[in-house]
């Protein structure tokens, strides 16, 4: 399998929020059309200093990352960045790799956009099983906090009296 690139559009998400609220004209939202290297081995969106400057992204954090060669490097985490590929959108934070020339589209934004890598055609595709809208598994969403397992939910419903507890009494626990 060779290198796979995808045409994506990056936006300064803070600018988009200001434009949505009427504080910034839509034409002034910072955006870039770029060709990104699709890298399922990378977790996040990785950009270079030039892209960070062009989008005027805020530094949110500094972290140490392990590069492909095994070396450790302290990097800036910037954002928020809106990423668009075809009919899919996601908002992410980005790692700034100062000496990089390629923009890397990592696995987390790809998974959030529900896109697939097609090694035969050597391209990034919108998931054909969900062509119109991204689909995500949300198995822990049930009205209880995630720490409440099915066994706990039975206890909360019954309580230690053995009688069913009204679900309205669970209101403080619901997220």
N, C-alpha and C positions, 0 to 999 in steps of 0.2 A: 504494500500500500504506500503510495506516495504522499506528498504533502497536500493537504486539502485547505483551500481558502474559501472564504465566504464574504460577500459584500454586505456589510452591516452599516447602520447609521448610529452614531453616538450623540447624545444630547446631554447638556448640563441640566440635570433634573431640578436643581434649585431655580434655574432660569425658567423652566417650563412651569413650575409652581407659581412663580411671580407673574408670568404671562397669563396663566389661568385666572389669577385673581385681579388682573387688570393693572398691575404695577409695572409691567414691562411689555413693550410691543412684541408681538409674535415674531416679527422679523429680526429682533435682537437676541433671540434665544440662540445660544452658542451650540452649533452642531457640526458634525464631521461625517462625511461619507468615506468609509475606509474599506480596505480589503484586509480581513483578519485571518490569521492562521488558526484553523480549528484544531484545538489541542485538548483531547479528552483526558490527558494526563495532568493537565493544570486544573486547579479547582476554580479559580476566579478569573475575571477579566484582567489581563495584564496589559498595561499601556506604557509608553515611554514619556520622558519629560516634555517633549514637544507636544504630544497629545494633551497632557495635563495642562500645559500653558494655553493651548488653543481653546480648550473647553473651560478654562479658568476654574478648575476643580479645587475644592477646599481640602486641606489635609485633615483627615479625621483621626488618624492613628499612625503609629509606627510599629512594625512587627518584624520579626526575623523569619525569613523564608528559606527553605532548602531549594536550591536551584537544581536543574537537571543533571549537572555535573557533580552533585553532592555537596557543594559548598554552601555555606550559610551567609546570608546577606541581610542587613537591616534595610527595610524599604518603607516608603510612605504608602499608606492606605488613603485613597482619595475618593471623593464622590459627593453626592450620589450621581450615578450615571444611568441614564435611560438608554437601553440597547434595543434597536429594532432590526429584525430580520424578517423580510417579507411581511406576513400579516401577524407577526408575533412581537410582543414587547416584554421587557422585564426591566426592573431597576436593580442596580447592583453597586457595590463598592468595587474599586479597582486597585490593583497593586501597581505601583510605578517601578518599573525596572529601568534604572537610569541609562544603562548602556545598550539597551535593546533597540532594534529597529522595527521588529515585527510587533503587531498587536496580537495578543493571544486571546481567543475566546475559549474560556474554560468550561468544565463540566457543569458547574452550578448554574450559570446563566443559560446554558444549553438545555439543561433539564427543566428549568423554570419555563422556558419558552416551548417545551415539548417538541424539540427538533431532533433529528437523527443524522448520523454520519453514514453516508452510503459509500462504502469503500470501492464498490464496483464502478460506480459513476464518478467517484472521487469528488463528491460535493455534499454540502449540508442541505438537508431537506426538511420541510415541515412534515411532521409525523403524518403519513397517509391515513392512519387509523383515526386521526382527529384533524382533518384538514382546515376546519373553519375556526376552531377555538382550541387553545391549549387545554390539556386535561392533566390533572395532578392527583395522585393518591393522597387522601386525607383520612387515613384510617383511625386517627386518635380523636377526631372531632365527633363529639356525641353529647355535648351539653354539660359534661363534667370536666373538671380540670384533668390534665393528662395523667396525673398521679393516681387518679381513682380508677382502679382496675374493675373488671366485672364483679369480682368478689366484694370489693368495697361498695360498689353501687348497690348490690343486693343488701348489704348491711345498712346503708343509708336509707334505702326504701323501707326496710323492715324495722330498723332500729333494734335496740336490745330488749324492747318490750314484746317483740314477736308480732306486733301489729304493723300494717303498712303505714309509713310516714308520708304525710302529704308532700308532694314534690315542691310546693310553695315554701316549705321549710328549708329547702336546699338552696334557696336564692342566694345566700351569702357565699355559697361554694361554687356557684356556676360562673364560668368565665365568659 
